[in-house]
Amino acid sequence: MGGGLVSGDVDLSTGLGGVALRNPVLLASGTCGYGTELSPFIALEQLGGIVAKSLTLAPRAGNLPPRITETPAGMLNAISLENVGVDAFVREKLPALPAAVTVLASVFETELERYAEVCKRLDGVERVAALELNASCPHVKAGGIEFGQDPRVLAELVRTCRRATTRPLLVKLSPNVTSIAEMARVCEGEGADGLSLINAVQGLLVDVHRRRTVLRNGLGGLSGPAILPIALRMVFQAARAVKLPICGIGGIASGEDAVAFLLCGASAVQVGTITYTQPGAGIEIRDGIEAYCRQHGVARVRDLIGALEPWPAG
């Protein structure tokens, strides 16, 4: 790799399933609300985009508390997709965002037909650049996780939603599977435009003094630095299994973390848990990617995608 850039701007632009991004950093679904919650703290239009909270057909209250807790290296949550519903999102939340913000809508439901209906209602919404199909939620008791764990069910889900929308369709994959490459190939075969991975890893914490689980739901989704090596491994494997662009997710807290995902084959990344303690982390990570490119003489961030080098033989 060459020496540092001494002049000229680094081209941070990239693309994801037909969506042009000004830079590779998006905020992850479920960690930035509908965007408006972070607007007082961060210029959202300086990011590659945001993925709004997962939307269901009807408003959803989510689980009762306690439903979120810290762990030594991350966060365990069982919010269970609390949201205002797709119609209120389109009517109230989208118009409140600056026009320059690239918005991806996350779609979740517990039945195929309802997934498809949410996709249909978002299909004609001009502000929605793409749909991200949440094929798994590690803390939803009904439905949810089965969609992301069974290849046949996942195929049917992607096929059904593909027919329901003309928008670019990304599929957010569960890490709770035996072969992430197999799941990636399923999505590619059913017409997905890209992949997002990974979703949170299923976990559980116990309060030994009360002899009960810390979260009322019991199981939760583990996110944050603890899952970064798992996510890198899965992006690496998926990128070698399919030609689809990949959005890497999992414990990203610095520009170098994000670069690692790009080198493993991601075209963009999503930042999540770090924003709970550092609302401006997305911008800092974007700047960190640019600083890395300048240091290593990389004129276009796209040149980092899949550029992981092998160890020499012997």
C-alpha positions in Angstrom: 0.0 0.0 0.0 1.3 3.4 -0.9 2.4 6.4 1.2 0.3 9.1 2.7 -1.7 11.5 0.5 -0.4 15.0 0.8 -3.0 16.8 -1.2 -6.4 16.3 -2.8 -9.5 14.9 -1.2 -10.2 11.3 -0.5 -13.2 10.0 -2.4 -15.4 8.4 0.3 -18.3 7.7 -2.0 -19.6 4.1 -2.3 -22.7 2.2 -3.2 -25.0 -0.4 -1.7 -27.5 -2.3 -3.7 -28.1 0.5 -6.2 -28.1 3.2 -3.6 -25.3 5.8 -4.0 -23.8 6.9 -0.6 -21.6 9.9 0.0 -19.6 7.9 2.4 -19.7 4.3 3.8 -21.1 5.1 7.3 -24.7 4.6 8.1 -26.4 4.5 11.5 -27.9 1.1 12.3 -31.6 0.4 12.7 -32.8 0.5 16.2 -30.0 2.7 17.4 -30.8 6.1 15.9 -34.6 6.1 16.3 -36.2 7.7 13.3 -33.2 10.1 12.9 -34.9 13.1 14.5 -33.8 11.9 17.9 -30.2 12.5 17.0 -30.7 15.6 14.8 -29.9 18.0 17.7 -26.5 16.3 18.2 -25.3 15.3 14.8 -25.5 16.5 11.2 -27.2 13.4 9.8 -26.7 14.6 6.2 -22.9 14.2 6.7 -23.3 10.5 7.0 -23.8 7.9 4.3 -27.3 7.5 5.6 -29.5 6.2 8.4 -31.5 3.0 8.7 -34.6 3.9 10.7 -36.2 1.7 13.4 -37.7 -1.4 12.0 -41.3 -0.8 10.9 -44.3 -3.1 11.3 -47.7 -2.9 9.8 -49.3 -1.6 13.0 -47.7 0.3 15.9 -45.9 -2.0 18.3 -45.3 -1.5 22.0 -42.3 -3.9 22.5 -41.4 -5.8 25.6 -41.9 -4.6 29.2 -38.8 -3.4 31.0 -36.2 -4.2 32.1 -35.3 -4.7 28.4 -31.8 -3.3 28.0 -28.6 -3.7 30.1 -24.9 -3.2 29.7 -22.4 -6.1 29.6 -18.6 -5.9 30.0 -18.2 -5.5 26.2 -21.5 -4.5 24.8 -25.2 -4.2 25.3 -28.0 -6.8 25.7 -31.4 -5.7 24.7 -34.8 -7.0 24.2 -36.8 -3.9 23.0 -38.7 -6.2 20.6 -39.1 -3.7 17.8 -41.2 -1.0 19.4 -42.2 1.3 16.6 -44.9 3.7 15.4 -46.0 1.6 12.5 -45.2 2.1 8.8 -48.0 4.6 8.1 -47.1 7.0 10.9 -43.4 6.7 9.9 -44.3 7.9 6.4 -46.7 10.5 7.5 -44.8 12.0 10.5 -41.2 10.9 10.9 -39.9 11.1 7.3 -40.9 14.7 6.7 -39.2 15.8 9.8 -35.8 14.8 8.5 -33.5 17.1 6.4 -34.0 16.4 2.7 -30.3 15.6 2.2 -30.4 12.6 4.6 -30.3 9.2 2.8 -32.9 7.1 4.6 -33.2 3.3 4.4 -36.3 1.8 6.0 -36.1 -1.4 8.0 -39.0 -3.8 7.6 -40.1 -6.4 10.2 -43.1 -8.6 10.7 -44.1 -12.0 12.0 -45.9 -13.3 8.9 -45.0 -13.3 5.2 -48.1 -11.4 4.0 -47.5 -8.7 6.6 -43.9 -8.3 5.6 -45.0 -7.9 2.0 -47.7 -5.3 3.0 -45.1 -3.1 4.8 -42.9 -3.3 1.7 -45.8 -2.3 -0.5 -46.6 0.7 1.6 -43.0 1.9 1.4 -42.6 1.2 -2.3 -43.9 4.5 -3.5 -42.3 6.7 -0.8 -39.8 8.8 -2.6 -37.7 9.6 0.5 -37.0 5.9 1.1 -33.8 5.0 -0.8 -34.0 1.3 0.0 -35.6 -1.3 2.2 -33.7 -3.4 4.7 -35.5 -6.6 5.4 -35.0 -7.6 9.1 -35.0 -11.3 8.7 -34.2 -12.0 12.3 -34.7 -10.5 15.7 -33.1 -12.5 18.5 -35.6 -11.3 21.1 -39.0 -11.5 19.4 -40.9 -14.5 20.8 -43.3 -15.1 17.9 -42.0 -15.4 14.3 -38.9 -13.4 13.6 -35.9 -15.5 14.3 -37.2 -18.5 12.2 -37.2 -16.4 9.1 -33.4 -15.9 9.4 -32.5 -19.4 10.5 -34.2 -21.7 8.0 -32.9 -21.4 4.4 -36.2 -22.4 2.9 -38.2 -19.9 5.0 -35.7 -17.2 4.3 -35.9 -17.9 0.6 -39.7 -17.6 0.7 -39.5 -14.3 2.7 -37.0 -12.7 0.3 -39.0 -13.9 -2.7 -42.3 -12.6 -1.3 -40.8 -9.2 -0.5 -39.0 -9.0 -3.7 -42.3 -9.2 -5.5 -43.8 -6.5 -3.3 -41.3 -3.7 -4.0 -39.3 -2.2 -6.7 -37.0 -0.5 -4.2 -33.5 -1.8 -3.6 -33.9 -4.7 -1.2 -31.2 -5.5 1.4 -31.6 -8.5 3.7 -30.2 -8.2 7.3 -29.0 -11.7 8.3 -29.0 -13.4 11.6 -25.6 -14.5 13.0 -27.4 -17.4 14.8 -26.9 -19.8 11.9 -24.6 -22.6 11.0 -23.5 -21.2 7.6 -23.8 -17.5 6.9 -22.5 -18.2 3.3 -25.5 -20.5 2.7 -27.9 -17.8 3.9 -26.2 -15.2 1.7 -26.5 -17.4 -1.4 -30.2 -17.9 -0.6 -30.8 -14.1 -0.6 -28.8 -13.7 -3.8 -30.8 -16.4 -5.5 -34.1 -14.8 -4.6 -33.2 -11.4 -6.0 -31.9 -9.4 -3.0 -29.8 -6.4 -4.0 -27.6 -6.5 -1.0 -26.9 -7.9 2.5 -26.6 -6.4 5.9 -24.8 -8.4 8.5 -24.8 -9.2 11.3 -27.8 -8.7 13.5 -27.3 -9.0 17.2 -26.1 -12.3 18.7 -28.5 -14.1 20.9 -27.5 -13.8 24.6 -28.7 -14.1 28.2 -27.6 -12.5 31.5 -28.6 -13.8 35.0 -29.0 -11.8 38.2 -27.7 -14.5 40.6 -29.0 -12.6 43.7 -32.5 -12.6 42.5 -32.1 -15.9 40.6 -33.8 -14.5 37.5 -32.7 -13.3 34.1 -31.7 -9.6 34.0 -34.0 -8.9 31.1 -37.7 -9.6 31.6 -37.8 -11.3 28.2 -34.9 -13.6 29.2 -33.1 -13.7 25.9 -31.7 -10.6 24.3 -29.6 -9.4 21.4 -25.9 -8.8 22.2 -24.3 -6.0 20.3 -21.2 -3.8 20.7 -17.4 -4.6 20.7 -18.0 -8.2 21.9 -19.4 -9.3 18.6 -17.0 -7.5 16.2 -14.8 -10.5 15.5 -17.9 -12.6 14.8 -19.2 -10.0 12.5 -15.9 -9.6 10.6 -15.8 -13.4 10.1 -19.3 -13.5 8.7 -18.8 -10.6 6.4 -15.6 -12.2 5.2 -17.4 -15.5 4.5 -20.4 -14.0 2.9 -18.4 -11.7 0.6 -16.7 -14.8 -0.8 -19.9 -16.6 -1.3 -21.9 -14.0 -3.2 -21.5 -11.0 -5.5 -24.0 -8.9 -3.6 -22.7 -5.7 -1.9 -22.6 -6.1 1.9 -23.2 -3.6 4.7 -21.1 -4.7 7.7 -22.5 -4.3 11.2 -21.2 -5.3 14.6 -19.3 -3.5 17.3 -17.8 -0.7 15.1 -16.4 2.0 17.3 -13.6 3.6 15.3 -12.5 4.4 11.8 -10.1 1.4 11.9 -12.9 -0.9 12.9 -14.9 0.3 9.8 -11.8 -0.2 7.6 -11.5 -3.8 8.8 -15.1 -4.5 7.6 -14.3 -2.9 4.2 -11.2 -5.0 3.8 -13.2 -8.1 4.6 -15.6 -7.3 1.7 -18.1 -4.8 3.0 -19.1 -1.9 0.8 -20.4 0.2 3.7 -20.9 -0.2 7.4 -23.5 0.5 10.0 -22.7 2.0 13.4 -25.0 1.2 16.3 -24.2 0.6 20.0 -21.5 3.2 20.2 -24.0 6.0 19.4 -25.7 5.4 22.8 -22.7 6.8 24.6 -21.3 8.9 21.7 -24.1 10.4 19.6 -21.5 11.8 17.2 -19.6 8.6 16.7 -20.8 8.1 13.1 -19.1 11.4 12.0 -16.0 10.5 14.0 -15.8 7.0 12.3 -16.3 8.6 8.9 -13.4 11.0 9.7 -11.4 8.0 10.9 -11.9 6.2 7.6 -10.7 9.3 5.7 -7.7 9.6 8.0 -6.8 6.0 7.3 -7.0 6.6 3.6 -4.8 9.6 3.7 -2.2 7.8 5.9 -2.1 4.8 3.5 -2.4 6.7 0.2 -5.8 5.4 -0.7 -7.5 7.9 -3.0 -10.9 6.1 -3.2 -12.5 4.3 -0.3 -13.9 1.8 -2.7 -10.4 0.5 -3.3 -10.5 -0.9 0.2 -13.5 -3.2 -0.4 -12.3 -6.8 -0.2 -8.7 -5.7 -0.2 -7.6 -8.0 2.6 -4.2 -9.4 1.8 -3.2 -13.1 2.5 -0.3 -14.1 4.5 2.7 -15.2 2.4 3.0 -18.9 2.0 5.5 -20.8 4.1 
